[in-house]
Amino acid sequence: MLRALELRKDFGGLTVLHPVSVDFRPGEVHALMGENGAGKSTLMKTLAGLYRPDGGHIEWRGQRADFASPHDALVTGIAMIHQELMPIPDLTVAENITLGAEPCNPLGFIDRTRQTERARELLRELEADINPSSLMRSLTVAQTQVVEIAKALGRNADVVLMDEPTAALSDHEVAALFRVIGRLKARGVTVVYTTHKMDEVFKVADRISVLRDGQLVDTAPADKLSPEKLISLMVGRELSDIFPTRLPPSTEVVLEAADLTREPYYRGISFTLHRGEILAFAGLMGAGRTEIVSALYGLQPADAGQIKRSGEIVRIMSPSDAIALGIGMVTEDRKGLGLIPALSVRENISLSALPSLSRGPLLDHARELSTARDQMAAFSVKASGPEQPIQQLSGGNQQKALLARCLLNQPDIIILDEPTRGIDIGAKAEIYAAIQELTRQGKAILLVSSELPEVIALAHRIIVLRLGDTSAVLDAATTNQEAVLRFAMPL
Amino acid sequence: MLDRNLLHRFGILIVILLIGLGLSVCTETFLSLSNLTNVARQISINGILAVGVTFVLLTAGVDLSLGSVVALSGVACASFAHPGDHTVALPIAMGLLTGAACGLTNGMLVTRGAVAPFIVTLGMMTVARGLALIASGGRPVSNMSPELTNLAGDFLGLPIPLLCFAGVTLLAWLFLRHFRLGRYIYAIGGNENAARAAGISVANVKLFAYTLCGVLAGLAGVVLAARTTTGQPNAGVAYELDAIAAVVIGGTSLAGGVGTITGTILGVLLIGEINNGLDLLSVSSYYQAVIKGVIIVGAVWLDRRQSRS
């Protein structure tokens, strides 16, 4: 069906894709696996016509194909779901889904009724409860991702490239996506799939190609590989156990929330957080996880309820209030709420801590630089140097830099919202190790994650949310994924 | 990053030198001392405004009210500068305070009122112009004391307006580079939501940028009043456009977060050179407007094309 022949891609003198040859068969789910920077996204984008190959070519149904633009590829029958979400925030969901393929009446005007109907159909197929007339702006990251998937499905392509389609999705939506993929397969559609989630690959993929450092390591049927074998192919070394052991928390309460409420997102949320403890929020999309931790960091204060910091009632109306109270946060939305893309790694790392890196109103450049260097080393941020623009780093390294920024203020309470979303397994292991080290230092951590294995392995306690209500508080040591899901699913 | 900045500055610098070379060949007067001091006086006002508006553009904002604020500040300054009335300090302070008040109002409406900067400063553009006409009764405020008009003269052989411009430039450069607030301005322009999430008080930083821009417009108003020996309510029309053009030519992104004072200065020099050259070549002012517009858009187009590749 589709074949990459000796495809090569260079960026600024750096070869990110060494000649790679893979063939994709009709009706198969072909997973591309590899760490960040291994070349998965580059390969996909070349197949989708976003990049022109610097060597080799693409073969489509046995014919050489040259795609000058994504439009060419789309017309040929290749649609792509991008890892970086690209919604147009002020258009409706339906307008986004049908973008570029709007149903028109004979006069050339857009047929709104058919447009909405088409969007509703596609969303129903994905079992998503999203109103086609809502503005994209009002959607959560997870909902946005569902819309992007619907958009690609709507093209009726013969090949659908999915670059990390489930990064922001909860298990319920992932299951729905897999059912859609099953139907696509049955129709003979080829699905090319990347993910960082191990359990997913083995559920969905027929064949797996592993890339490492821009080279194809191996292509094999999924049932011939084990997770351990796959990881070792990806990283080139054995990873004995990526989850560190839990350390016992202390009994000292550092944060207490009582009856936090912000309709319609969450209500009556109460919990205590102890020194050295990892408390996780689990739940499906729309359960209110991100909204609750955003309130604790002052991004979207709660409408009602009380927060106590080490026994004292506090008001947190803005992130600067939270930082002053020793609360730090690494947000879920790396692009929207984390990075300052035009600034360097150094400037991004130091951003929250500049008051302590200044003499009066003046920046202490020397101290800023040495601090940034230290942080980069401590969190193994891989960059050409502290002056490299942060937008040139891989997702995992950006995430480590943002963690370094948050920790530079030495907060006692750290909120981590999807800290490992869309990053490779090596970077994940480093972040897990950093989290363990933080608890050893007596920091308390609020963790939000859609990856249940991560939640269960890292957290001490898990608060399960269902549509904004607390449905259970579980002891992570004695629970399992099924139990968490049971409390997370709507009744 | 640094290399590209250098290349970028180098690019404009070459254009400035080439045009200068052409003008010194085509005209006899371009390189004369009297012409160069004249150019220095002419660019000083646009330069002061451009430095001010660089701060606002870096936060991804805009200030369209500069020209009107120049007029209002000039009128305010001249009204307190009649001979024997007051010392020099009061009229200058009045000019600066008027500018500050306009800038502060802009900033308050943008941050607290959450109105788009384009609209806020468009409103201020007409309001300040109207206030200048009201305060002056529609007539130029003349009869200024020689102490004040002397400020348009020389100090140690250098035009005082140029010294003001140089001082403002130096302070602004130091500020953006060495002050924490300067870094915050870049951060906010680069990604406002991320800056807020990093604990920066976005509203206060923006308020500062608009107020500073207003103060510098006030300073430009004082300098202009001293140079023309009157407070003209109709002065400064469209000055904001030359200032914004200079900043953008200098590589500052209208989307915010990227740009330098050095770039702005080069932009000011280029525009000043074009204005002066077209005068020296006796090009009719109708054609001047067309040529200038084409050069401004062309310069930015070339620059963006170069930085994309």
Interface residues (C-beta under 8 A of the other chain):
Chain A: Y297 L299 S318 P319 S320 A322 I323 M329 T331 G336 L337 G338 L339 I340 P341 A342 L343 S344 E347 L351 S352 L354 P355 S358 P361 L362 L363 H365 E387 Q388 P389 R405 N409
Chain B: M1 L2 H178 F179 R180 L181 G182 R183 Y184 Y186 A187 G190 N191 N193 A194 A195 R196 A197 A198 G199 I200 S201 G257 V258
